[in-house]
Amino acid sequence: MASRSRSYTQLLGLLSFILLLFTTSSTAVRVGVILHKPSAPTLPVFREAPAFRNGDQCEADKIHIAMTLDTNYLRGTMAAVLSLLQHSTCPENLSFHFLSLPHFENDLFSSIKSTFPYLNFKIYTFDPNLVRSKISKSIRQALDQPLNYARIYLADIIPTSVNRIIYLDSDLVVVDDIEKLWHVEMEGKVVAAPEYCHANFTYYFTKAFWSDPELVKVLEGKRPCYFNTGVMVVDVGKWRRGMYTQKVEEWMTVQKQKRIYHLGSLPPFLLIFAGDIKAVDHRWNQHGLGGDNFEGKCRTLHPGPISLLHWSGKGKPWLRLDSRKPCIVDHLWAPYDLYRSSRHSLEE
């Protein structure tokens, strides 16, 4: 009887130990999940770019360029930077301002530094919470990412000593000296960009917009001119003084309430700046090479001289080249591809 009692007691002790072990292990797992920080994605590896030096005639004037560092578009960013350096008369004058989401800065810094050891650049953290609650779903998921809206907050992020900046998307290459665009005469305007007048604004705004007399008044008297926000020269001082970040946010709030447009960050710019920007030559944004926002079908180049090739739209050249289904224009991007595993780029 005593033996049976001891066995029963030992069994209870063993069960209690197992239960305690399981509870402790489960708690550790739960704590681990709570404390876990977002891990940076594995970034592609790039070849080191050549060093580009200034010519003898170069002065010390800086040319400020802003771009976002989206980990999904990093390959495009590297190609864009290489193209800018390669075609610049004074490449050491280029000063890059990169905007990145939190947690990724160190990995992105290492990637850029190893690819462009001599590049003058700084990475700024963009807080996605500034805009996340203001974003409305658009026609393409890529347009709804917080970094796509970072250009709106650019003037609040970069140093106040910077009074002018060129904003560039990551899906483009420059085939001319960017200094030519930098020295555009702004003529008192806040934004300078290639513009396309006689645009059909019914494409950009919904029936809810056109049926509201108060909203329609915003476009009354304005020239129906479209411009692509992926290539802009911005007078940052005028942007700050005019509180244009808040003005864009106000339109995003209206969009949340009654859905007045389909696209991502472009329509608020049109509502504020349409017909009131400094127009520059169309050669500085040969856009639409990525096709439309739904299928990304191949497109041909527009006639005329070209200084900048822009794969706006769904199709991106690195994805189409990797899939072995490139468009003809994608081969114009390939020579700037520094991706180490790329077979279609130029040999080192």
Residue pairs with C-beta under 8 A, 6 or more apart in sequence:
37 103
38 103
39 103
40 71
40 103
40 104
40 106
40 107
41 71
41 104
43 71
43 74
43 107
43 108
43 111
44 74
44 75
44 339
44 340
44 341
45 339
45 340
45 341
46 75
46 78
46 111
46 114
46 115
46 338
46 339
46 340
47 115
47 338
47 339
47 340
47 348
48 114
48 115
48 116
48 117
49 81
49 82
49 85
49 115
49 116
49 338
51 117
51 118
52 85
52 86
52 88
52 91
52 92
52 118
53 91
53 92
54 89
54 90
54 91
54 92
54 93
55 89
55 90
57 89
58 89
58 90
58 92
58 93
59 90
59 93
60 93
61 93
62 93
62 94
62 95
63 90
63 93
63 94
63 95
63 166
63 178
63 179
63 182
64 95
64 97
64 158
64 162
64 164
64 165
64 166
65 84
65 94
65 95
65 96
65 97
65 165
65 166
65 167
65 168
65 178
66 96
66 97
66 98
66 99
66 151
66 154
66 158
66 165
66 166
66 167
66 168
67 77
67 80
67 81
67 96
67 97
67 98
67 99
67 167
67 168
67 169
67 170
68 77
68 98
68 99
68 100
68 126
68 147
68 148
68 150
68 151
68 170
69 77
69 98
69 99
69 100
69 104
69 108
69 123
69 147
70 77
70 145
70 147
70 170
71 104
71 108
73 170
73 171
73 316
74 108
74 111
74 170
75 318
75 337
75 339
76 170
76 171
76 172
76 311
76 316
76 317
76 318
77 98
77 170
78 112
78 115
78 337
78 338
78 339
79 173
79 318
79 333
79 336
79 337
79 338
80 168
80 169
80 170
80 171
80 172
80 173
80 174
80 336
81 96
81 112
81 116
81 119
82 116
82 336
82 338
83 173
83 174
83 175
83 336
84 91
84 94
84 174
84 178
85 91
85 94
85 116
85 119
86 336
87 174
87 175
87 176
87 177
87 178
88 94
88 177
88 178
88 179
89 177
89 179
90 179
92 118
92 120
93 179
94 119
94 120
94 178
95 120
95 121
96 119
96 120
96 121
96 122
97 121
97 122
97 124
97 154
97 157
97 158
97 162
97 165
98 108
98 112
98 121
98 122
98 123
98 124
99 123
99 124
99 126
99 147
99 150
99 154
99 157
100 108
100 123
100 124
100 125
100 126
100 147
101 125
101 126
101 128
101 146
101 147
102 125
102 127
102 128
105 123
105 125
108 123
109 123
112 119
112 121
112 123
113 119
115 338
124 157
124 158
126 146
126 147
126 150
126 153
126 157
128 146
128 147
130 146
130 153
131 146
131 149
131 150
131 152
131 153
131 252
132 146
134 149
134 249
134 252
134 253
134 256
135 144
135 146
135 149
135 252
135 264
136 144
136 252
136 255
136 256
136 259
137 144
138 144
138 262
138 263
138 264
139 262
139 263
139 293
139 294
140 264
140 293
140 294
140 314
142 148
142 314
143 263
143 264
143 265
143 293
144 264
148 264
148 265
149 264
149 265
150 157
151 167
151 229
151 232
151 265
152 245
152 248
152 249
152 265
153 245
154 165
154 167
154 234
154 236
154 239
155 234
155 236
155 239
155 240
155 244
155 245
156 240
156 245
158 165
158 236
160 240
162 236
163 235
163 236
163 237
164 182
164 186
164 233
164 234
164 235
164 236
165 233
165 234
165 236
166 178
166 181
166 182
166 231
166 232
166 233
166 234
167 229
167 230
167 231
167 232
167 233
167 234
168 174
168 230
168 231
169 230
169 231
169 310
169 312
171 230
171 290
171 310
171 311
171 312
171 316
171 317
172 230
172 231
172 308
172 309
172 310
172 311
173 308
173 309
173 332
173 333
173 336
174 307
174 308
175 306
175 307
175 308
175 309
176 283
176 306
176 307
176 308
180 307
181 233
181 280
181 284
181 307
182 233
184 192
184 233
184 278
184 280
185 278
186 192
186 233
186 235
186 278
187 278
189 235
189 238
189 276
189 277
189 278
190 234
190 235
190 238
190 239
190 242
190 244
190 273
190 277
191 227
191 232
191 233
191 234
191 235
191 269
191 273
191 277
191 278
192 232
192 233
192 234
192 277
192 278
192 279
192 280
193 227
193 228
193 229
193 231
193 232
193 233
193 277
193 278
193 279
193 280
193 284
193 285
194 227
194 228
194 231
194 279
194 280
194 281
194 282
194 283
194 284
194 285
195 225
195 226
195 227
195 277
195 279
196 225
196 226
196 227
196 282
197 223
197 224
197 225
197 226
197 275
198 224
199 224
199 225
199 226
200 224
201 219
201 224
201 226
201 270
201 274
202 210
204 226
204 261
204 262
204 263
204 266
204 267
204 270
205 260
205 261
205 267
206 259
206 260
206 261
206 262
208 258
208 259
208 260
209 215
209 216
209 260
209 261
210 216
212 258
212 260
215 254
215 260
218 271
219 271
219 274
222 274
222 275
222 276
223 274
223 275
224 274
224 275
225 274
225 275
225 277
225 279
226 270
226 274
227 269
227 270
227 273
227 274
227 277
228 266
228 285
228 287
228 310
228 312
229 265
229 266
229 269
230 285
230 287
230 310
230 312
231 284
231 285
231 287
231 308
231 310
233 278
233 280
239 245
244 272
247 268
247 272
248 265
248 268
248 269
248 272
251 267
251 268
251 271
251 272
252 268
254 260
255 261
255 267
255 268
260 267
261 267
263 293
281 305
281 307
282 302
282 304
283 304
283 305
283 306
283 307
283 308
284 307
284 308
285 308
285 310
286 301
286 302
286 306
286 308
286 309
286 310
287 310
287 312
288 299
288 310
288 312
288 313
289 299
289 301
289 309
289 310
289 311
289 312
289 313
289 315
289 317
289 327
289 329
290 296
290 311
290 312
290 313
290 314
290 315
290 316
290 317
291 297
291 298
291 299
291 313
291 314
291 315
292 313
292 314
293 313
293 314
294 314
295 314
296 313
296 314
296 315
297 315
298 315
298 327
298 328
298 329
299 313
299 327
299 329
300 328
300 329
301 329
309 329
309 332
309 333
311 317
311 329
311 330
311 333
315 327
317 326
317 327
317 329
317 330
317 333
317 334
318 333
318 337
318 339
320 326
320 327
320 330
321 330
321 333
321 334
321 337
321 342
321 344
326 344
331 344
334 342
334 344
334 345
334 346
335 345
335 346
336 345
337 344
337 345
338 345
339 345
